[in-house]
Amino acid sequence: MAKKKARKQKSKAISVPLPEKVKAQPAATSRAAAAGKATPESVAAAQSSFADEYRYVFHDLKRIGILAAAMFALLIVLALVIG
């Protein structure tokens, strides 16, 4: 059977000129520049809010880990008993 060749798809991207206000934004107001100037207080606040918001995820991961370890131990015991 002959090998199929991948065809390149032509993108039909339309270039739209941006208004002058968008083109002339200063670099200080950009999101990348703001992310580069993180203060220790903002980092600590972000970490504490992250822990508060995802507390239930850590609880679920702990439960999943315990169940996985118990099932793995059960498999080993069954392998020793049966084999």
C-alpha positions as CSV (number, residue, x, y, z in Angstrom):
1,M,0.0,0.0,0.0
2,A,1.3,3.4,-0.9
3,K,2.3,5.8,1.8
4,K,0.0,8.7,2.2
5,K,1.6,12.1,2.1
6,A,0.5,14.7,4.6
7,R,-0.8,17.8,2.9
8,K,0.0,21.2,4.3
9,Q,-3.1,23.2,5.1
10,K,-3.2,26.8,4.0
11,S,-4.2,29.0,6.8
12,K,-6.6,31.7,5.9
13,A,-5.5,34.1,8.6
14,I,-6.7,37.6,8.0
15,S,-4.5,40.3,9.3
16,V,-6.5,43.1,11.0
17,P,-4.7,46.3,11.7
18,L,-4.7,47.2,15.3
19,P,-5.8,50.7,16.5
20,E,-3.0,53.1,17.5
21,K,-4.0,52.9,21.2
22,V,-3.2,49.1,21.3
23,K,0.0,49.5,19.4
24,A,1.4,52.3,21.7
25,Q,0.9,50.5,25.1
26,P,3.9,51.1,27.4
27,A,5.8,48.0,28.4
28,A,5.2,48.7,32.1
29,T,1.5,48.0,31.8
30,S,2.0,44.7,30.0
31,R,1.2,41.5,31.9
32,A,4.7,40.0,31.3
33,A,6.4,43.1,32.8
34,A,4.0,43.0,35.8
35,A,4.8,39.3,36.4
36,G,8.5,39.9,36.4
37,K,8.2,42.4,39.3
38,A,6.6,40.2,42.0
39,T,7.2,41.3,45.6
40,P,7.7,38.8,48.4
41,E,4.4,39.8,49.9
42,S,2.5,39.1,46.7
43,V,4.2,35.7,46.3
44,A,3.4,34.7,49.9
45,A,-0.2,35.9,49.4
46,A,-0.5,33.9,46.2
47,Q,0.9,30.7,47.9
48,S,-1.4,31.0,50.8
49,S,-4.4,31.5,48.7
50,F,-3.4,28.6,46.5
51,A,-3.2,26.3,49.6
52,D,-6.5,27.6,50.8
53,E,-8.3,27.1,47.5
54,Y,-7.0,23.6,46.8
55,R,-7.0,22.1,50.3
56,Y,-9.6,19.5,49.2
57,V,-7.3,18.4,46.3
58,F,-4.5,17.5,48.8
59,H,-7.0,15.6,50.9
60,D,-8.2,13.7,47.8
61,L,-4.6,13.0,46.6
62,K,-3.7,11.6,50.1
63,R,-6.7,9.3,50.0
64,I,-5.9,8.1,46.5
65,G,-2.3,7.4,47.5
66,I,-3.4,5.4,50.5
67,L,-5.9,3.4,48.5
68,A,-3.3,2.7,45.8
69,A,-0.7,1.5,48.3
70,A,-3.4,-0.8,49.9
71,M,-4.4,-2.3,46.6
72,F,-0.7,-2.8,45.6
73,A,-0.1,-4.6,48.9
74,L,-3.2,-6.7,48.3
75,L,-1.9,-7.7,44.9
76,I,1.5,-8.8,46.4
77,V,-0.3,-10.8,49.1
78,L,-2.5,-12.5,46.6
79,A,0.4,-13.3,44.3
80,L,2.2,-15.0,47.2
81,V,-0.9,-16.9,48.3
82,I,-1.9,-18.1,44.9
83,G,1.5,-18.6,43.4
